[in-house]
Amino acid sequence: MNNSTRNLKMKKLLIATTALVATAGMASADITITGHAAAGIYSGLDDKKPTAAVTAADATSSKDLTVVETDGSIHHYADASGVQLNTHSTGETIIAGTDGTAAVDAAAASRNYSGDGIYSNAGVDFTMTGATDNGISFSASVNIDAGTEVDTGDFELDGADGGTAGLGSVSMAGTFGTLTFDNGGIENLYSDGLTNADVSYATTIGAVSLTVAHDTDADTKSSNSVSAGYTASGMAFTLTASEATGGTSTKLAVAYALNDTVSLSGKTDQAAGAESVQTIGATTTLNGVSVSVESANNSTWDVDLGYTAGGFALTYGVDETDAWTATATAALGGGATFAAGVNDEDSMYAGVSFAF
């Protein structure tokens, strides 16, 4: 065997050994890369850009205002003649205090409507997972998004993404439960309208699932929230609670599957500083047609209708204020989906999204 042949065999052995070591390392750690994109048109969406501050004097003026009461209900101001004003044009948002004054509701999205336009965006998501030798799994995610985005679920124009990389959650899971870290990225367990949390812990104790979330900012009024769930004999019970301004907010919900097509639900919601609200509902699905109704003791109600066939779906929903939404989606194959929607405020969107 000459030297050149010997050297070639040694190089092949070295390459094979290196590949074997790399493969062994990949067995305990994986990186998954996915992508997404969307493009379409929109008109009259809720623009999430901030508007000018609203003063207490505005509460008694004849301006075009939407008022969010402290109990969460929404009312529209009327002028001196009692005619309800159209909130579609300026749509400043204030919160009415229990003492009759008004203040800016900094947490609520301003009712500022966009004009006509187009949206297009794309993003890449990196998900990294692995496991330690003693069985603790861990994961982290990083995403990069760029372009203009719309929230089709809420008919909102989210605006432009910065095109920079963002860190998602970092979590560790084992027999002890799941510990998740995400600075300001964990929704309050009672309501997404309250302050987001930074860290959460989830575990199961017997038949009870338990989750606790904490916001490390000591200045917030909703630093801690908790959720507990229990299922038995077809009934699912969920209790959620959170610290809030004025005390503690709690919600108890129960769901029962009457049979394969009909489900019943009920809940009582006691927001801090407000009257409790009791709600009952029912959902039925048969041959692709779904009907969902819900009614509460504060004179609010919702009716939602749906129809699905193959990759096509239609939805229509209306509530006690005659506010309605209608949407349509269709799977185009290859990870592409068409979606369109319109509502009573003359807001609309239509476009195609892609998953890679």
C-alpha positions as CSV (number, residue, x, y, z in Angstrom):
1,M,0.0,0.0,0.0
2,N,1.5,3.3,-1.0
3,N,1.5,6.5,1.1
4,S,-1.2,8.2,-1.0
5,T,-3.6,5.3,-0.6
6,R,-2.9,5.1,3.2
7,N,-3.5,8.9,3.6
8,L,-6.8,8.7,1.7
9,K,-8.1,5.9,3.9
10,M,-7.0,7.8,7.0
11,K,-8.9,10.9,5.8
12,K,-12.0,8.8,5.1
13,L,-11.8,7.4,8.7
14,L,-11.4,10.8,10.2
15,I,-14.4,12.2,8.3
16,A,-16.5,9.2,9.3
17,T,-15.5,9.5,13.0
18,T,-16.2,13.3,13.0
19,A,-19.7,12.6,11.5
20,L,-20.4,10.0,14.1
21,V,-19.5,12.3,17.0
22,A,-21.6,15.1,15.5
23,T,-24.6,12.7,15.1
24,A,-24.2,11.6,18.7
25,G,-24.4,15.2,19.9
26,M,-27.5,15.9,17.8
27,A,-29.3,13.0,19.5
28,S,-29.7,15.0,22.7
29,A,-30.2,18.5,21.2
30,D,-32.2,19.6,18.2
31,I,-32.8,22.9,16.4
32,T,-36.0,23.3,14.4
33,I,-36.3,26.1,11.9
34,T,-39.7,27.2,10.6
35,G,-40.9,30.1,8.5
36,H,-44.0,32.1,7.8
37,A,-45.2,34.9,5.6
38,A,-48.4,36.7,4.7
39,A,-49.7,39.4,2.3
40,G,-53.0,41.0,1.6
41,I,-55.1,44.1,1.8
42,Y,-57.0,45.9,4.7
43,S,-59.3,48.7,5.4
44,G,-60.6,50.5,8.5
45,L,-58.8,48.2,11.0
46,D,-58.3,49.3,14.6
47,D,-55.0,51.1,14.6
48,K,-52.9,50.3,17.7
49,K,-50.9,53.5,17.4
50,P,-51.5,55.8,20.5
51,T,-53.8,58.8,20.2
52,A,-53.9,62.0,22.1
53,A,-54.6,61.9,25.8
54,V,-58.2,62.2,26.9
55,T,-59.0,64.5,29.8
56,A,-61.8,64.3,32.4
57,A,-63.5,67.2,30.7
58,D,-64.0,65.0,27.6
59,A,-66.2,62.7,29.6
60,T,-69.0,65.3,29.6
61,S,-68.4,66.8,26.2
62,S,-70.2,65.9,23.0
63,K,-67.1,64.3,21.5
64,D,-67.0,61.0,19.8
65,L,-66.0,58.7,22.6
66,T,-66.0,55.0,23.5
67,V,-66.1,54.5,27.3
68,V,-64.8,51.4,29.0
69,E,-66.3,51.1,32.5
70,T,-64.4,49.8,35.4
71,D,-66.5,46.6,35.3
72,G,-65.2,46.0,31.7
73,S,-68.5,46.9,30.0
74,I,-68.4,49.3,27.0
75,H,-70.7,52.2,26.4
76,H,-70.9,55.0,23.9
77,Y,-71.3,58.7,24.8
78,A,-74.3,60.5,23.4
79,D,-74.8,64.2,22.9
80,A,-77.2,66.4,24.8
81,S,-80.1,65.4,22.6
82,G,-79.6,61.7,23.5
83,V,-78.4,60.7,20.1
84,Q,-75.6,58.1,20.2
85,L,-72.4,59.3,18.6
86,N,-70.6,57.4,15.9
87,T,-67.4,56.0,17.5
88,H,-65.9,55.1,14.1
89,S,-64.4,58.5,13.3
90,T,-62.2,59.6,16.2
91,G,-62.8,56.8,18.7
92,E,-60.7,58.1,21.6
93,T,-60.9,55.6,24.5
94,I,-61.3,56.6,28.2
95,I,-62.2,54.8,31.4
96,A,-65.0,56.1,33.6
97,G,-64.2,56.2,37.3
98,T,-66.6,55.2,40.0
99,D,-66.6,58.9,41.2
100,G,-67.9,60.1,37.9
101,T,-64.6,61.4,36.6
102,A,-62.7,60.0,33.7
103,A,-59.1,59.2,33.0
104,V,-57.0,57.8,30.2
105,D,-57.2,54.0,29.9
106,A,-53.5,53.4,29.0
107,A,-53.9,49.7,28.8
108,A,-56.8,49.7,26.3
109,A,-56.2,49.9,22.6
110,S,-57.3,53.3,21.2
111,R,-60.2,53.2,18.8
112,N,-58.3,54.9,16.0
113,Y,-59.1,53.4,12.6
114,S,-56.7,52.9,9.8
115,G,-57.3,53.8,6.2
116,D,-56.9,51.5,3.2
117,G,-53.6,49.7,2.7
118,I,-51.7,46.5,2.0
119,Y,-49.7,44.3,4.5
120,S,-46.9,41.9,3.9
121,N,-44.6,40.3,6.4
122,A,-42.3,37.3,6.8
123,G,-40.5,35.6,9.7
124,V,-38.2,32.8,10.8
125,D,-38.6,30.9,14.1
126,F,-35.8,28.9,15.7
127,T,-36.7,26.4,18.3
128,M,-34.0,24.7,20.3
129,T,-34.7,21.6,22.4
130,G,-32.5,19.3,24.4
131,A,-32.2,17.1,27.5
132,T,-29.8,16.7,30.4
133,D,-28.4,13.3,31.4
134,N,-30.8,13.1,34.4
135,G,-33.9,13.6,32.2
136,I,-34.6,17.3,32.5
137,S,-35.7,18.7,29.1
138,F,-35.1,22.3,28.1
139,S,-36.1,24.5,25.2
140,A,-35.6,28.1,24.0
141,S,-36.8,30.0,21.0
142,V,-35.7,33.0,18.9
143,N,-37.7,34.7,16.2
144,I,-37.1,37.3,13.5
145,D,-40.0,39.1,12.0
146,A,-40.2,41.9,9.5
147,G,-42.9,43.7,7.5
148,T,-46.4,45.0,8.4
149,E,-48.7,42.7,10.4
150,V,-52.5,42.6,11.0
151,D,-54.3,40.8,13.8
152,T,-57.1,39.0,11.9
153,G,-58.7,37.8,15.1
154,D,-59.3,41.3,16.5
155,F,-59.4,43.3,13.2
156,E,-56.3,45.2,14.3
157,L,-53.4,46.8,12.4
158,D,-50.4,45.8,14.5
159,G,-48.0,47.9,12.4
160,A,-44.4,47.4,11.3
161,D,-42.0,44.9,12.9
162,G,-38.5,46.0,13.6
163,G,-36.9,43.2,11.7
164,T,-34.8,42.3,14.7
165,A,-34.3,39.0,16.5
166,G,-36.5,38.5,19.6
167,L,-36.0,36.0,22.4
168,G,-39.0,33.9,23.2
169,S,-39.4,31.7,26.3
170,V,-36.8,29.6,27.9
171,S,-38.2,26.6,29.8
172,M,-37.1,23.5,31.8
173,A,-39.3,20.5,32.4
174,G,-39.0,17.3,34.5
175,T,-40.7,15.3,37.2
176,F,-40.8,18.5,39.2
177,G,-43.0,20.3,36.6
178,T,-42.3,23.0,34.1
179,L,-40.5,26.3,34.8
180,T,-40.8,29.0,32.1
181,F,-38.9,32.3,31.9
182,D,-40.1,35.0,29.5
183,N,-39.6,38.6,30.4
184,G,-43.0,40.3,30.1
185,G,-44.1,37.5,27.7
186,I,-46.3,35.3,29.9
187,E,-50.0,36.3,29.9
188,N,-51.7,36.9,33.2
189,L,-53.7,33.7,34.0
190,Y,-56.9,35.5,34.9
191,S,-57.0,38.0,32.1
192,D,-54.7,39.1,29.2
193,G,-55.8,42.7,30.0
194,L,-53.7,42.6,33.2
195,T,-49.9,42.9,33.4
196,N,-47.9,40.1,31.8
197,A,-45.7,37.9,34.0
198,D,-42.0,37.1,33.7
199,V,-41.9,33.6,35.1
200,S,-44.3,30.7,35.6
201,Y,-44.4,27.3,37.2
202,A,-46.8,24.5,36.1
203,T,-47.2,21.1,37.8
204,T,-49.8,18.3,38.4
205,I,-50.8,17.3,41.9
206,G,-52.9,14.2,41.8
207,A,-55.8,15.0,39.5
208,V,-55.3,18.8,39.8
209,S,-53.2,20.8,37.3
210,L,-51.7,23.9,38.8
211,T,-50.0,27.0,37.2
212,V,-48.6,30.0,39.0
213,A,-47.3,33.1,37.2
214,H,-45.3,36.0,38.7
215,D,-44.3,39.5,37.5
216,T,-41.0,40.5,39.1
217,D,-41.8,44.2,38.8
218,A,-42.8,45.2,42.3
219,D,-44.7,48.3,41.1
220,T,-47.4,46.3,39.2
221,K,-50.8,45.7,40.8
222,S,-51.2,42.2,39.3
223,S,-47.9,40.6,40.1
224,N,-49.2,37.2,40.9
225,S,-51.9,35.0,39.2
226,V,-52.8,31.3,39.5
227,S,-54.8,28.7,37.6
228,A,-56.1,25.3,38.9
229,G,-57.9,22.7,36.8
230,Y,-59.7,19.5,37.7
231,T,-61.5,17.0,35.4
232,A,-63.8,14.2,36.5
233,S,-66.8,12.3,34.9
234,G,-66.8,14.5,31.8
235,M,-66.8,17.7,33.8
236,A,-63.9,20.2,33.7
237,F,-63.5,22.8,36.4
238,T,-61.1,25.7,36.2
239,L,-60.3,28.3,38.8
240,T,-58.2,31.4,38.0
241,A,-57.3,34.3,40.2
242,S,-55.0,37.3,40.1
243,E,-54.0,40.2,42.2
244,A,-55.5,43.4,40.8
245,T,-56.1,47.0,41.6
246,G,-58.6,47.1,44.4
247,G,-58.2,43.5,45.5
248,T,-58.3,40.0,44.0
249,S,-60.1,39.0,40.8
250,T,-61.4,35.4,40.6
251,K,-63.1,33.3,38.0
252,L,-64.6,29.8,38.3
253,A,-65.6,28.0,35.1
254,V,-67.1,24.6,34.5
255,A,-67.6,22.7,31.2
256,Y,-69.5,19.5,30.6
257,A,-69.7,17.4,27.4
258,L,-73.3,16.2,27.3
259,N,-72.6,14.0,24.4
260,D,-70.4,13.9,21.2
261,T,-72.2,16.9,19.8
262,V,-73.4,19.1,22.7
263,S,-71.3,20.8,25.4
264,L,-72.5,23.0,28.2
265,S,-70.6,25.7,30.1
266,G,-71.0,28.1,33.0
267,K,-68.8,30.5,34.9
268,T,-68.8,33.2,37.5
269,D,-66.4,36.1,37.3
270,Q,-65.7,38.4,40.2
271,A,-63.4,41.2,39.0
272,A,-61.9,43.3,41.8
273,G,-64.1,46.2,42.7
274,A,-66.9,45.2,40.4
275,E,-70.1,43.2,40.6
276,S,-69.8,39.5,39.8
277,V,-71.0,38.2,36.4
278,Q,-72.5,34.8,35.9
279,T,-72.5,33.3,32.4
280,I,-74.0,30.2,30.9
281,G,-73.4,28.8,27.4
282,A,-73.9,25.9,25.0
283,T,-72.2,24.6,21.9
284,T,-73.3,22.0,19.4
285,T,-71.7,20.7,16.3
286,L,-73.3,18.4,13.7
287,N,-72.3,17.7,10.1
288,G,-69.8,20.6,9.9
289,V,-72.3,23.1,11.3
290,S,-71.6,24.6,14.8
291,V,-73.7,26.9,16.9
292,S,-72.5,28.5,20.1
293,V,-74.6,30.7,22.4
294,E,-73.7,32.5,25.6
295,S,-75.6,34.8,27.9
296,A,-74.7,36.6,31.1
297,N,-76.7,38.3,33.9
298,N,-75.4,41.7,33.0
299,S,-77.6,41.7,29.8
300,T,-74.7,40.7,27.5
301,W,-74.9,37.7,25.0
302,D,-73.1,36.2,22.1
303,V,-74.2,34.0,19.2
304,D,-71.6,32.3,17.0
305,L,-72.3,30.2,13.9
306,G,-69.7,28.2,11.9
307,Y,-69.5,25.9,9.0
308,T,-66.6,23.7,7.8
309,A,-66.2,21.5,4.8
310,G,-62.9,20.1,3.7
311,G,-60.4,22.9,4.1
312,F,-63.1,25.6,3.9
313,A,-64.6,27.4,6.9
314,L,-67.1,30.2,7.5
315,T,-67.9,31.9,10.8
316,Y,-70.4,34.6,11.9
317,G,-70.7,36.1,15.3
318,V,-73.1,38.8,16.8
319,D,-73.6,40.2,20.3
320,E,-76.1,42.3,22.2
321,T,-74.8,45.6,20.7
322,D,-75.5,44.3,17.2
323,A,-71.7,44.2,16.6
324,W,-70.9,41.4,14.2
325,T,-68.0,39.7,12.5
326,A,-67.9,37.4,9.5
327,T,-64.8,35.5,8.4
328,A,-63.8,32.9,5.7
329,T,-60.8,30.7,5.4
330,A,-59.7,28.2,2.8
331,A,-56.7,25.8,2.8
332,L,-54.9,26.2,-0.6
333,G,-52.4,23.3,0.0
334,G,-48.7,23.4,0.4
335,G,-48.9,25.3,3.6
336,A,-50.9,28.3,2.1
337,T,-54.2,29.6,3.5
338,F,-56.6,32.2,2.3
339,A,-58.4,34.3,4.9
340,A,-60.9,37.2,4.7
341,G,-63.0,39.0,7.2
342,V,-65.4,42.0,7.6
343,N,-67.3,43.4,10.6
344,D,-70.0,46.0,11.5
345,E,-67.5,48.8,11.7
346,D,-66.7,48.5,8.0
347,S,-63.3,46.9,8.9
348,M,-62.0,44.3,6.4
349,Y,-59.0,42.3,5.5
350,A,-58.2,39.7,2.8
351,G,-55.0,37.9,2.1
352,V,-52.9,34.7,2.0
353,S,-50.6,33.3,4.7
354,F,-47.8,30.7,4.2
355,A,-46.1,28.2,6.5
356,F,-42.7,26.9,5.6
